[in-house]
């Protein structure tokens, strides 16, 4: 397998608060990596650093073998990393992200919501963007809702449109930040099944979630974050069934994984 994403000694500080304290992680092409951890462990911050919605304080990110940013002289001779906006725009086009909230344009149909980024960012014609929209709405089983406005879609359907919108940019990597946390429980399954389908099709993905059954059955490997560091990392059966660290065991017992049957997801 080929390495698509590499993270080296990644730190992120907000003033005096250090959220990420030195993350090292490698993701291979076609892998689904599930990131777990308690609230405040740094999961969302990590994803936001990977597509530079947050600029890392220290460390390097490599995408498809290319190091992002350039080293320049800094204060007192200490080197600093400079990120050009043009470089970050290209990276964000390759790293799709799906958030907790759907953020669809209410005055646009599902099809139009998916079309807009390829037209505005990639310069696609309306015909090309419409073809992309239909193909990606088919991937999330919503082509029959292409002409509907968000107000006429369920929360799960809106989130699947948001996934189609990210896929329309034809990204190298997809990031999912608690994509089901804003949904009613009965709608969670349809979104998780969509993400599982993408995993089976070979999309490279990092997924922040509290859905442990999904993590156990879909992830190629599971990362457990604690206090801004990777506390445990390995195959799902190891991390979720036979964790090495006491903090991981405490987290899992709190989520009752050991009392639940395997999820069909």
MIDO-376302 format. One record per residue (C-alpha): z, x, y. Coordinates in steps of 0.1 Angstrom, whole numbers, plus 5000, padded with zeros to 4 digits. Each point is the difference from the previous one (the first is absolute). Layout:
ZXY/...
This chain:
500050005000/499450115036/502750025026/499249765029/503250025020/502650285004/503149995021/501850325008/503650025014/499549695021/502749935026/500349715025/502649985027/500649735026/502150185026/503150124981/499349784970/498250184972/498449744977/497950224978/501650334991/497350194981/497749794978/497750174975/497649794980/496650024983/497849704992/497150024977/496849805002/500449664985/503850014998/502349725010/503350155014/502849755006/502750105025/503449854996/503350045019/502649825019/499549885036/500150305023/498950254974/496850085019/497449814979/498149835028/500350315023/498450204973/497049774997/499649985038/499950385001/497350014974/497649815023/501550145031/501349685015/503050245003/499350375008/502050224976/502550235016/499450284975/498050064968/496449964990/497849724985/496950084981/497449734993/497250084975/500850375003/499850015038/503150085020/500649765028/500850155034/499650355014/502750275006/500450115036/502550225018/503049815012/503150065021/501750344995/497250104977/500849754974/496849844986/499449635003/497649764984/497549835023/498249674989/496849905018/499549635004/496550024987/501350174968/502749734996/497449725005/497950144971/503150034978/501249645007/496649884990/500650174966/503649894996/500249624999/503449835006/501349664992/503249905018/502849754994/498549765026/496449904996/499050045037/496849804996/498149885031/500849625001/496749915018/497950174973/499149894965/501050204970/496550144998/500050105037/503450164997/498650234973/496850075019/501450115033/501350364991/496750114983/498149885030/502350145027/501050334983/497250084976/497149865021/498849764972/497649725010/501349654996/497849954969/501450324984/503649915010/499549654986/498850144966/503150235000/502349705008/498649794972/500250284975/503650075008/501049635002/498649984965/502350294990/503149805011/498649674986/499649845034/496349975005/500349624999/502350035031/497750225020/499449735027/503749895003/502350095029/503350174992/501949685009/498449834970/501050284976/503250054982/502150325007/498850154967/496349935009/500550145035/501450324985/497150024976/497649975030/501950295016/499450204968/496349925001/500050105037/501450354991/497650034971/497049935022/500550345016/499350154966/503150225001/500850304978/503749904998/501849665004/503649975013/502049694994/503249965020/502149724984/496949794998/501849714983/503350005019/499049735026/498849764973/501749714983/500950104964/497449784984/497250185020/501150354991/498350014966/496449945014/500350305023/501550224974/497249904976/497450105027/501650345004/500250054962/496249924998/499350275026/502150244980/498149924968/496750065019/501250355009/501049965037/502450285011/503149825013/503550065013/502049684998/503449945015/501649714983/503349854986/498149844971/501350214971/498149824973/496750085019/501150365003/500850034963/496749854988/497550125026/501150345015/498850334986/503150155015/503049885019/501750175030/503549925009/501050095036/503550055011/501350125033/496550125011/499350204969/498349954967/503049954977/498149944968/496350004991/498449944966/498349754977/501349645002/501750014966/501950315010/501049905036/500649634993/501450014965/501650344996/500750135036/501650345003/501849955033/503149795005/498749865033/496849884982/502149834973/502249845027/496949865018/498449874968/503249834988/500249835033/496549854994/500949894964/497050184985/501850064968/500949644995/496449875006/497149984975/496950195009/498049815027/496649884990/498850185032/
